[in-house]
Amino acid sequence: MQILKKIYYVVEFVLFYFLKLVQSNIYIAYDILTPNLKSFPGIVKVPLYISSDFGILAFANLLSMTPGTLTIDVSEDKKEIVVHVLYSKNKEAVMFEIGQVQQKINKIFS
């Protein structure tokens, strides 16, 4: 039964991540093609609650693969990850979006 839950979580994450990837690509393409850039680059520190090293690695790499975000560092105690974001005007929304990805990855690797 446990393996079926993991398979479900993986499929759910792949569909979720693909949707987020398409959304971010469209948003960045729109921003580039319009006359006024809406980007507001910044650095965000996100608390980590993924416990496994492989989960943290997957999370950091998947964040970097999404347009507009780049993982910079993971703290020594693995409690925080530093991310450069292209649109940081609304930090709460950025934290929520990153938190959604982290929550889904945590389901897979816990």
C-alpha positions in Angstrom: 0.0 0.0 0.0 2.9 2.4 0.8 4.3 1.9 -2.7 1.0 2.9 -4.3 1.0 6.1 -2.2 4.5 7.0 -3.3 3.6 6.3 -7.0 0.5 8.6 -6.6 2.7 11.3 -5.0 5.2 11.1 -7.8 2.5 11.3 -10.5 0.8 14.2 -8.7 4.2 16.0 -8.4 5.1 15.5 -12.0 1.8 17.0 -13.2 2.0 19.8 -10.6 5.6 20.7 -11.6 4.9 20.5 -15.3 2.0 23.0 -14.8 4.2 25.4 -12.8 6.9 25.1 -15.4 4.6 26.0 -18.2 3.1 28.9 -16.2 6.5 30.4 -15.3 7.7 30.1 -18.9 4.6 31.9 -20.2 5.0 34.6 -17.6 8.6 35.2 -18.3 8.0 35.2 -22.1 5.2 37.7 -21.7 7.4 39.9 -19.5 10.2 39.8 -22.1 7.9 40.6 -25.0 6.1 43.5 -23.3 7.7 47.0 -23.3 7.9 47.4 -19.5 9.7 44.7 -17.5 8.0 43.7 -14.3 11.0 41.9 -12.8 12.1 42.8 -9.4 15.1 40.5 -8.6 15.8 39.6 -5.0 17.1 37.0 -2.6 14.7 34.9 -0.4 15.6 32.7 2.5 13.2 29.8 2.7 12.9 27.5 5.7 13.5 23.8 4.9 11.4 21.1 6.4 12.6 18.3 4.0 14.6 15.9 6.2 16.5 13.7 3.6 19.6 14.9 1.8 18.3 13.5 -1.5 15.0 15.4 -1.0 16.9 18.6 -0.4 19.0 18.0 -3.5 15.9 17.3 -5.6 14.2 20.4 -4.2 17.2 22.7 -4.9 17.6 21.3 -8.4 13.9 21.5 -9.3 13.8 25.1 -8.0 16.8 26.0 -10.2 15.2 24.4 -13.3 12.1 26.7 -13.0 12.6 29.9 -14.9 13.0 32.9 -12.7 14.5 31.0 -9.7 18.0 29.9 -8.8 19.1 28.0 -5.7 22.1 29.8 -4.2 22.9 28.0 -0.9 21.7 25.5 1.7 22.6 26.4 5.3 25.0 24.1 7.1 22.3 22.9 9.5 20.0 22.2 6.5 17.2 24.3 8.0 17.2 27.1 5.3 17.7 27.4 1.6 18.7 30.7 -0.1 17.0 31.3 -3.5 17.4 34.1 -6.0 14.0 35.0 -7.6 13.3 37.2 -10.6 10.0 38.5 -9.2 10.4 39.2 -5.5 8.0 42.1 -5.0 5.5 40.0 -3.1 7.7 37.8 -0.9 4.7 36.1 0.7 3.5 34.8 -2.7 7.0 33.6 -3.5 7.3 31.8 -0.2 3.9 30.2 -0.8 4.8 29.0 -4.3 8.2 27.6 -3.1 6.4 26.0 -0.1 4.0 24.2 -2.4 6.9 22.6 -4.3 8.6 21.7 -1.0 5.5 20.1 0.5 5.0 17.9 -2.6 8.7 16.8 -2.6 8.5 16.1 1.1 5.6 13.7 0.6 7.7 11.7 -1.9 10.9 11.6 0.1 9.6 11.2 3.6 
